[in-house]
Amino acid sequence: MRQILAAMALAASADFEVIDGTSGVIITKYIGRDVAVEIPPQINDRPVTVIADRAFRDAGLTSVVIPESIASIGDEAFAHNHLVRVIIPARAAFIGILAFAGNQLTSVVIPEGVVSISEYAFARNRLEGVVIPNTTTSIGSGAFSGNQLAHIVIGANVRLGGYALNEQFEYFYSENGNQAGTYILHNSEWNFKR
């Protein structure tokens, strides 16, 4: 059984170009052919901790499973694929610029632990709602632009870049004292619920 598991781990690691980082392995490029990818939590007996800039960009992916070992997702890491749903790991404190832009996301799970969502990270997808965890302190400009957000759950006092979530949302959030709660777009007007 141990030999089978070792062979499976070796085959999985052959799909990635990697470098050793100080806290674990950094995936720098996906070279596999599968369009449904499960990123291993370890390669060469070291945790996979970083997805580097553009590592999976334009790879034709239809699904991806990101392990809980990931602490950072780089710029354009998964941009321009065909992803419909993604679950961000709780350890991933940082989501880079354009990280998931240009996919077909209808669902994204952003857990407690994510601190920063960079510019255009989820731009040009199909999201209608998003839950921003209380640990998130900043969302960059245009992070969710090009979506049809009508339902936003957000913590208090999140720093929002221009058009981070929706053209009118930033103004309404500010006018409501940057309060935590649920914001719903109805008939072109934002409404606030605690």
C-alpha positions as CSV (number, residue, x, y, z in Angstrom):
1,M,0.0,0.0,0.0
2,R,2.8,2.4,0.9
3,Q,4.4,1.8,-2.5
4,I,1.1,2.6,-4.3
5,L,0.8,5.8,-2.4
6,A,4.4,6.8,-3.1
7,A,3.8,6.1,-6.8
8,M,0.7,8.2,-6.8
9,A,2.5,11.1,-5.1
10,L,5.4,10.9,-7.6
11,A,2.9,10.9,-10.6
12,A,1.1,13.9,-9.1
13,S,4.3,15.8,-8.6
14,A,5.3,15.2,-12.2
15,D,2.4,17.5,-13.2
16,F,4.1,20.6,-11.6
17,E,7.2,22.6,-11.9
18,V,8.3,23.5,-8.3
19,I,11.0,25.2,-6.3
20,D,11.8,24.9,-2.6
21,G,10.8,27.8,-0.5
22,T,11.7,28.6,3.1
23,S,8.4,27.2,4.5
24,G,7.6,24.7,1.8
25,V,7.2,23.9,-1.9
26,I,6.2,26.6,-4.4
27,I,4.3,25.5,-7.5
28,T,5.6,27.7,-10.3
29,K,3.9,26.0,-13.3
30,Y,1.3,23.3,-14.1
31,I,2.6,21.1,-16.9
32,G,0.0,18.3,-16.6
33,R,-2.8,17.7,-19.1
34,D,-5.7,17.1,-16.8
35,V,-8.4,19.7,-16.8
36,A,-9.6,18.6,-13.3
37,V,-6.7,19.1,-10.9
38,E,-6.2,18.2,-7.3
39,I,-3.1,20.0,-6.0
40,P,-1.3,17.8,-3.6
41,P,-0.7,19.0,-0.1
42,Q,2.9,17.7,-0.2
43,I,5.5,17.2,-2.8
44,N,8.8,15.5,-2.0
45,D,7.7,15.2,1.7
46,R,7.4,19.0,2.0
47,P,4.1,21.0,2.3
48,V,3.0,22.9,-0.8
49,T,2.5,26.4,0.6
50,V,2.5,28.8,-2.4
51,I,0.9,28.9,-5.8
52,A,3.2,31.2,-7.8
53,D,2.2,34.0,-10.2
54,R,0.6,32.5,-13.4
55,A,1.2,28.9,-12.3
56,F,-2.1,27.6,-13.7
57,R,-2.9,30.5,-16.1
58,D,-4.6,29.5,-19.3
59,A,-4.3,25.8,-18.4
60,G,-7.9,24.9,-19.6
61,L,-8.9,23.9,-16.0
62,T,-12.5,23.1,-15.4
63,S,-12.0,22.3,-11.7
64,V,-9.3,22.6,-9.0
65,V,-8.9,21.4,-5.5
66,I,-6.6,23.7,-3.5
67,P,-5.1,22.0,-0.4
68,E,-5.3,23.6,3.1
69,S,-1.5,23.9,3.1
70,I,-1.6,26.8,0.7
71,A,-0.7,30.2,2.4
72,S,-0.6,32.4,-0.7
73,I,-2.1,32.5,-4.1
74,G,-0.1,34.5,-6.6
75,D,-1.0,37.0,-9.3
76,E,-3.0,35.5,-12.2
77,A,-2.4,32.0,-10.6
78,F,-5.7,30.6,-12.0
79,A,-6.7,33.3,-14.5
80,H,-8.3,32.5,-17.8
81,N,-9.5,29.0,-17.2
82,H,-13.0,27.5,-17.1
83,L,-13.4,27.2,-13.3
84,V,-17.0,27.3,-12.1
85,R,-16.5,26.9,-8.3
86,V,-13.5,27.4,-6.1
87,I,-12.8,27.0,-2.3
88,I,-10.0,29.1,-1.0
89,P,-8.1,27.4,1.8
90,A,-8.3,29.0,5.3
91,R,-4.5,29.4,5.5
92,A,-4.4,31.5,2.2
93,A,-4.1,34.9,3.8
94,F,-3.3,36.5,0.5
95,I,-5.0,36.3,-2.9
96,G,-3.0,37.9,-5.7
97,I,-3.9,40.4,-8.5
98,L,-6.2,38.7,-11.2
99,A,-5.8,35.4,-9.3
100,F,-9.1,33.9,-10.5
101,A,-10.0,36.5,-13.2
102,G,-11.6,35.5,-16.5
103,N,-13.1,32.2,-15.4
104,Q,-16.8,31.2,-15.1
105,L,-17.1,31.2,-11.4
106,T,-20.6,31.1,-10.0
107,S,-19.5,30.1,-6.5
108,V,-16.5,31.1,-4.4
109,V,-15.9,30.2,-0.8
110,I,-13.6,32.6,1.0
111,P,-13.0,31.4,4.6
112,E,-12.0,33.1,7.8
113,G,-8.3,33.5,7.5
114,V,-8.1,35.4,4.2
115,V,-6.8,38.9,5.0
116,S,-6.3,40.5,1.6
117,I,-8.0,40.1,-1.7
118,S,-6.0,42.0,-4.4
119,E,-7.0,44.0,-7.4
120,Y,-9.2,42.2,-9.9
121,A,-8.8,38.9,-8.1
122,F,-12.2,37.6,-9.1
123,A,-13.0,39.9,-12.0
124,R,-14.9,38.9,-15.1
125,N,-16.7,35.8,-13.6
126,R,-20.4,35.0,-13.1
127,L,-20.7,35.6,-9.4
128,E,-24.1,36.9,-8.1
129,G,-23.2,36.8,-4.4
130,V,-20.1,36.7,-2.1
131,V,-19.4,36.3,1.6
132,I,-16.3,38.2,2.7
133,P,-15.1,36.9,6.1
134,N,-14.4,39.0,9.1
135,T,-10.7,38.4,8.8
136,T,-10.5,40.3,5.5
137,T,-9.2,43.8,6.0
138,S,-8.8,44.9,2.4
139,I,-10.2,44.3,-1.0
140,G,-8.4,45.8,-4.0
141,S,-9.8,47.9,-6.8
142,G,-12.1,46.0,-9.2
143,A,-11.6,42.7,-7.2
144,F,-15.1,41.5,-8.1
145,S,-15.7,43.8,-11.2
146,G,-17.5,42.2,-14.2
147,N,-19.7,40.1,-12.0
148,Q,-23.4,40.6,-11.2
149,L,-23.2,40.9,-7.4
150,A,-26.5,41.4,-5.8
151,H,-25.9,39.8,-2.4
152,I,-22.8,40.7,-0.3
153,V,-22.1,39.6,3.2
154,I,-19.1,41.6,4.6
155,G,-17.4,42.4,7.9
156,A,-16.9,45.8,9.4
157,N,-14.4,48.4,8.3
158,V,-13.0,46.6,5.3
159,R,-10.9,48.9,3.1
160,L,-12.3,48.9,-0.3
161,G,-10.5,49.9,-3.5
162,G,-12.5,51.6,-6.3
163,Y,-15.2,49.5,-7.6
164,A,-14.0,46.6,-5.5
165,L,-17.4,44.9,-5.3
166,N,-19.9,46.9,-7.3
167,E,-20.1,50.5,-8.6
168,Q,-22.6,51.7,-6.0
169,F,-21.7,49.3,-3.2
170,E,-18.7,51.2,-1.8
171,Y,-20.7,54.4,-1.4
172,F,-23.6,52.6,0.3
173,Y,-21.2,50.6,2.6
174,S,-19.5,53.9,3.6
175,E,-22.9,55.7,4.1
176,N,-23.9,52.8,6.5
177,G,-20.7,53.4,8.6
178,N,-18.8,50.4,7.1
179,Q,-21.0,48.1,9.2
180,A,-20.8,44.4,9.1
181,G,-23.9,42.7,7.6
182,T,-25.8,41.6,4.6
183,Y,-26.2,44.0,1.7
184,I,-28.8,43.1,-1.0
185,L,-29.3,44.8,-4.4
186,H,-33.0,45.1,-5.2
187,N,-34.4,47.3,-8.0
188,S,-31.0,48.9,-8.5
189,E,-30.8,50.0,-4.9
190,W,-28.7,48.5,-2.1
191,N,-30.4,47.6,1.2
192,F,-28.7,46.7,4.5
193,K,-29.6,44.0,6.9
194,R,-27.7,43.3,10.1
